[in-house]
Amino acid sequence: MNDCLEQLAEKRRSIYNLGRRPVMNEDEIAELVRHCVKFSPSAFNSQPCRVVVLFAPIRTVCGNSPLPN
């Protein structure tokens, strides 16, 4: 099994081919994020994480001003 994990680690690549064309629809993205947050580990299984997913372009949501802190 170690050999298999080592081979997978050697072949692993991060691919950043980001573009404006969506690969998944908004419902699929929301469901994926919901699932990841629900099953991410947390201390004492308290699940304190919250996520906001914005689908509109940032300029549409916030105008030309930067996001508030």
Secondary structure by P-SEA (a helix, b strand, c coil): caaaaaaaaaabbbbccccccccccaaaaaaaaaaaaaacccccccccbbbbbbccccccccccccccc
